[in-house]
Each structure stands twice: as structure tokens, then as C-alpha cells.
Amino acid sequence: MTQSILTDIKKAAKKSLKANQNVLASTQKQLEILNGELFEDGELPYFKDKIAKNGMFPLKPKKLEVLQINVGYMCNQVCGHCHVDAGPDRKEIMTRETMEQCLAVIQNTGAHTLDLTGGAPEMNPHFRWFVEEASKAGIKDFIVRSNLTIILANKKYHDLPEFFKKHNVHVVSSMPHYTRGKTDKQRGDGVFDKSIKALQMLNQVGYGMPDGDLRLDLVYNPSGAFLPTDQSAMEHDFKKALKEDFDIDFHNLFAITNLPISRFLDYLIASDNYEDYMYSLVEAYNPAAVENVMCTNTISVSWDGWLYDCDFNQMLDLKVASKAKHIKDYNDDVLSNRDIVISQHCYGCTAGAGSSCQGSVA
Amino acid sequence: MSKSYYDPADLRKFGKITEWSEELGNKFFDYYGKVFEEGALSAREKSLIALAVAHVVKCPYCIDAYTKDGLQRGITKEEMMEAVHAGAAIESGATLVHGVQMMNKYEKLSM
């Protein structure tokens, strides 16, 4: 039974939930599940009550350090765990006008990190212009989250390693495992070989060298209904395997927990893993991770300019609880007074060693 | 009343054994936690040993727990299956080595 459902998911996974008109494409439906009977019946505590016990409610922002901009949901891949529900069929793309509004904020904000994500950010037609302009703002750490395969997806992307190098971009790339089987299962057939090739191309222009300044970090997401383990142990295994098998170098591995939203939520429910997964997240709750949870130092901007506490809240359409809700109204002081919007998916960022777009936090 | 001796959801309740004997329960969980920490053996190696033993003692809870633990540690399915075979080989070897006792007894009893 479960197997046939999973086969159906695999077939459907060539399209986004949105294109498939899946009921979980509705953020309201997702929130209903996250607030559903498991928590309603008191079997598990609401996230709000859990953090209140540690004196952390309401959750308040600290100093803004990271401005994360999602330049669009279009992607060349349709990964089974994607919290963005990204894919080739997604048409939400940031316009140049919104990018200009973002640039005005980048130039004035005190954030030390600019983090471009998607979708595949490179597929936005104004991506290169935006990177060129943003790199002039003197941001200390300029991240582009690249899925690697995009570099090989089309001739016009083959020079991306050189382009990244020219603008001293910090490349952060997804790599679910150092074996072919696990990678392709999560991200699609052929993704592993292309990712390896792309990493070698990045190495060739100088990215990821042990003593080099061109930063190349990898992101590891578990390929299934389980949590990531110790980030440094995983990094050790990845480094050893990628070096021995493919002569690939990289700097750090970020272990990121899959949050129970969007396509991963769909997978959890269809494979009958949702309840167990929520138990695992709640059991692994770590108050020390709440202290450093990424929404306390990050603002996430959507393709259409709305502001969110994080990229996950963006995908649930939970906008910031502030008067300044859009990039055109951006105001550090107003935003720093907000309460961070939370729900049960937040347990994903506070489990174990914690999880953020920069990996473990505790 | 459950119709099965084993309910997967019972694994989550394992910690409750301390409710009926706090001291012994706590001592067990302290010991258990300590055993699986990094030591002369890595936590990864110990996870594979636990998986092999889980099969030998045929504990469905332990099999669930250490399959998941292995996945979390990035242990591959090939490594997991080899660990299960290592356990199975010892278990079958333990049966077969008794064949020597059978042979001894046979010889002793035979003219």
C-alpha cells in the first residue's frame, strides 16, 4: 500500500504540488495539519507552549545579520523534499523593480550576510545583474545557494563558476549524500553525476580549496523521514568520500533538518511517517537551539517583495508581524520590534543541534 | 486492548519504565547513553554493532531504532546489511559449532 503511494509520489514529483493541484499546495491546509489533532489533543505540546517554558515566548529578533532573498521559485529540479515546492513549472520570479528595492535595503542595512536563494536563483533573468549590483554594496558574506546541476543544465550556465569567482560569491550547494543512490532518490535521476561534475568545475576555478578564500560549502538534507546527526561527523564522512572517490574539496557541510511543510509534508503523510516525524522533532527539542534560531537574526524576502521571519514562513505565507511587511517599507527599527511568527514546523529548527540555513546552531 | 504484542508506538514510551522504578530506570538510561557516546569506538561503529545485535536478539523496537539511527548518521544500506550478516553469521556459527558437541557425543556413544 505504502509502496504504491510512494510510486505515485515519485511520478507526481516531476511537477510541483501547485501544478498537480495537490491539496497541500494550499498553505492554509498545511497550517491546519501543523495545528491538527496531534497538538490539539495535547499529545504533543504546541511550539509556543514549549518555548514559553524556557521563557522564550514571544520569540523576538536580535540584531539583523542575514538578509535572505528568494529571487524566484523556478528550478530545473523537482526535489522530493523541497520546502519551496520549486520546479520548472513555477513562474514566480522576482522582477528587476523588486530587486532595485532590495538593493536599496542592502546598501543601508547593517546585515553582514546577503543570501540569495530560490528555486534555482540563476534562472531569474536578472540574476547576474543583481549579483553585480549587490556585490558593490560591500557585504561581508555574499551567498548564492546553487543546486549545482544548474551549472550543467544549459550552455548559458556553464560559466557560472567563473562568474561566481569574479564577484567573490560564497557558493552553498545541496548535496544529500556522497553516494549516487541516495542523491538521485531525493533529487532525481542523474543529479548525482551532474552535481559531482559541477563541484569539480567549481574546484577547477579555485572554489573549496582548503586554504582558499573562495568559499564552497555543502548542504546536507536527510533523504527521508529522519533527522540529521552530528554535523561535524557527517562533514568528516563527506570530505573523505568525495576526496577519495572524486578528488573534490569543499569547506564546510551544513546539516539542515527537513521541515514538515510543502513537498516534504506531502511525503511524510503519504508514507505514513508524519506522526513519528513530529514526535522525533519534539523529542529532540533543544532550548539552546532556540536561543540561536535563524529567524532571530534573519529577514527573508519573497520574489514579490514581502517580508518573512524565514524562508519556511515564506512558504507558509506567514508574513512578518510588523507594520513594515514589504521591502518597499523596510525599516530596521520597526522590524526589530516584531514578534516572530511561529507554528509547529518551527520544531524543525530547534531539534538536536538545531538547524538553520547555515547548519547547526547549538 | 491491543491485538498485537508489539506496537511500534510503544518505542516512544520506552522512557516510561522509570516511572515504576525510578532508580533502576535512570541508572539504565545513564548507562545506555554513555555506552553509545564516542569512545575508543566511534558512535557510528557502535550504531552498526547495535543494529547487528538488534537482529540477533530479534528486537523489533531496536531494529526500528537503529535503522533510523544509521540513516541519521549517513550509514549506507550496504553497510547496514553487512552488519546484519555479521550478526547472522555469529548466530548461525553459534548453532553450528554445537555440531562438534553432537559429533563428540555421537562418537562417544558409538562402538
Interface residues (C-beta under 8 A of the other chain):
Chain A: H177 Y178 T179 K182 Y220 P222 G224 F226 L227 P228 T229 D230 A233 M234 D237 F238 Y279 E283
Chain B: R12 S42 A43 R44 K68 L71 Q72 R73 G74 T76
